[in-house]
């Protein structure tokens, strides 16, 4: 039975701590400053490569007449 009494005392201490936290939150609200910045960078690179190959073929025919 003594153990139960001790547990109750501990709970009371925890409640006090919660109250302290609430006070801190109020202070933070008064001093709160928000800064927001957005930077957008868009880079587009287009590369076009054209290759042209020309092939020329020459054919020569020679006729020889033997007499």
Backbone as CSV, one residue per row, in Angstrom:
resi,resn,N_x,N_y,N_z,CA_x,CA_y,CA_z,C_x,C_y,C_z
1,UNK,0.828,-1.193,0.000,0.000,0.000,0.000,0.870,1.253,0.000
2,UNK,1.985,1.152,0.613,2.882,2.302,0.605,3.351,2.610,-0.806
3,UNK,3.510,1.582,-1.606,3.983,1.780,-2.971,3.016,2.645,-3.773
4,UNK,1.740,2.449,-3.577,0.744,3.231,-4.311,0.854,4.710,-3.961
5,UNK,1.086,4.994,-2.705,1.199,6.396,-2.283,2.399,7.053,-2.953
6,UNK,3.494,6.316,-3.063,4.698,6.859,-3.691,4.443,7.171,-5.164
7,UNK,3.720,6.309,-5.823,3.429,6.520,-7.241,2.610,7.794,-7.451
8,UNK,1.675,8.028,-6.559,0.836,9.221,-6.685,1.677,10.484,-6.546
9,UNK,2.641,10.448,-5.655,3.505,11.613,-5.464,4.307,11.887,-6.732
10,UNK,4.769,10.838,-7.364,5.548,11.005,-8.589,4.701,11.639,-9.686
11,UNK,3.454,11.250,-9.756,2.565,11.803,-10.779,2.389,13.306,-10.582
12,UNK,2.312,13.723,-9.327,2.150,15.153,-9.047,3.363,15.925,-9.545
13,UNK,4.527,15.357,-9.377,5.751,16.018,-9.838,5.736,16.167,-11.351
14,UNK,5.256,15.153,-12.027,5.196,15.206,-13.485,4.263,16.323,-13.956
15,UNK,3.170,16.510,-13.240,2.221,17.557,-13.614,2.874,18.930,-13.510
16,UNK,3.693,19.117,-12.497,4.384,20.397,-12.336,5.302,20.652,-13.521
17,UNK,5.971,19.627,-13.980,6.873,19.776,-15.117,6.100,20.192,-16.365
18,UNK,4.920,19.641,-16.544,4.109,19.988,-17.709,3.737,21.468,-17.686
19,UNK,3.449,21.977,-16.496,3.093,23.391,-16.380,4.261,24.265,-16.804
20,UNK,5.451,23.874,-16.438,6.642,24.638,-16.819,6.793,24.665,-18.329
21,UNK,6.530,23.552,-18.965,6.654,23.484,-20.418,5.663,24.432,-21.090
22,UNK,4.464,24.518,-20.532,3.455,25.398,-21.113,3.909,26.851,-21.044
23,UNK,4.537,27.230,-19.932,5.023,28.601,-19.787,6.075,28.903,-20.840
24,UNK,6.941,27.946,-21.090,7.993,28.140,-22.086,7.392,28.337,-23.471
25,UNK,6.338,27.611,-23.776,5.705,27.729,-25.086,5.144,29.136,-25.294
26,UNK,4.592,29.716,-24.229,4.035,31.061,-24.344,5.130,32.061,-24.689
27,UNK,6.282,31.931,-24.057,7.404,32.833,-24.334,7.856,32.705,-25.777
28,UNK,7.892,31.481,-26.264,8.343,31.247,-27.636,7.402,31.909,-28.643
29,UNK,6.112,31.884,-28.365,5.143,32.469,-29.289,5.367,33.969,-29.434
30,UNK,5.750,34.623,-28.364,5.946,36.066,-28.411,7.174,36.432,-29.233
31,UNK,8.198,35.603,-29.232,9.459,35.907,-29.894,9.599,35.243,-31.258
32,UNK,8.594,34.563,-31.714,8.704,33.743,-32.919,8.773,34.604,-34.183
33,UNK,9.779,34.352,-35.007,9.939,35.040,-36.286,10.099,33.984,-37.361
34,UNK,9.388,34.147,-38.447,9.469,33.181,-39.541,9.984,33.886,-40.783
35,UNK,10.997,33.306,-41.394,11.542,33.832,-42.641,11.460,32.729,-43.676
36,UNK,10.932,33.072,-44.843,10.788,32.084,-45.899,11.416,32.629,-47.171
37,UNK,12.148,31.773,-47.857,12.789,32.176,-49.105,12.671,31.038,-50.105
38,UNK,12.336,31.382,-51.343,12.214,30.372,-52.387,13.041,30.804,-53.585
39,UNK,13.890,29.926,-54.057,14.696,30.191,-55.243,14.437,29.077,-56.241
40,UNK,14.085,29.462,-57.465,13.844,28.481,-58.516,14.809,28.754,-59.652
41,UNK,15.554,27.748,-60.036,16.487,27.866,-61.154,16.127,26.812,-62.183
42,UNK,15.932,27.254,-63.428,15.621,26.332,-64.511,16.688,26.480,-65.579
43,UNK,17.307,25.389,-65.942,18.324,25.394,-66.992,17.902,24.405,-68.067
44,UNK,17.852,24.891,-69.308,17.507,24.030,-70.435,18.661,24.067,-71.420
45,UNK,19.171,22.914,-71.765,20.257,22.819,-72.735,19.790,21.931,-73.877
46,UNK,19.898,22.457,-75.098,19.522,21.686,-76.278,20.745,21.581,-77.171
47,UNK,21.097,20.375,-77.536,22.231,20.145,-78.426,21.731,19.386,-79.646
48,UNK,22.027,19.933,-80.822,21.640,19.276,-82.067,22.910,19.009,-82.858
49,UNK,23.095,17.782,-83.250,24.259,17.405,-84.052,23.756,16.825,-85.367
50,UNK,24.261,17.381,-86.461,23.891,16.881,-87.783,25.161,16.406,-88.466
51,UNK,25.130,15.193,-88.938,26.276,14.636,-89.667,25.812,14.274,-91.073
52,UNK,26.554,14.771,-92.045,26.230,14.464,-93.439,27.429,13.748,-94.041
53,UNK,27.159,12.624,-94.628,28.220,11.866,-95.297,27.856,11.764,-96.776
54,UNK,28.811,12.144,-97.605,28.593,12.052,-99.050,29.613,11.075,-99.605
55,UNK,29.121,10.132,-100.339,30.003,9.155,-100.979,29.825,9.286,-102.488
56,UNK,30.954,9.428,-103.167,30.913,9.521,-104.627,31.671,8.330,-105.184
57,UNK,31.039,7.660,-106.093,31.681,6.523,-106.745,31.789,6.838,-108.237
58,UNK,32.982,6.658,-108.738,33.202,6.887,-110.173,33.602,5.565,-110.799
59,UNK,32.948,5.256,-111.866,33.268,4.029,-112.593,33.734,4.428,-113.998
60,UNK,34.866,3.885,-114.353,35.398,4.156,-115.698,35.484,2.836,-116.440
61,UNK,34.986,2.845,-117.646,35.052,1.649,-118.478,35.893,1.990,-119.712
62,UNK,36.833,1.145,-119.957,37.679,1.330,-121.148,37.503,0.108,-122.039
63,UNK,37.259,0.379,-123.299,37.146,-0.702,-124.280,38.399,-0.673,-125.156
64,UNK,39.004,-1.773,-125.266,40.184,-1.871,-126.130,39.834,-2.798,-127.287
65,UNK,40.185,-2.330,-128.457,39.916,-3.119,-129.652,41.242,-3.715,-130.118
66,UNK,41.293,-4.974,-130.230,42.514,-5.650,-130.661,42.399,-5.984,-132.139
67,UNK,43.396,-5.634,-132.845,43.377,-5.911,-134.283,44.571,-6.779,-134.630
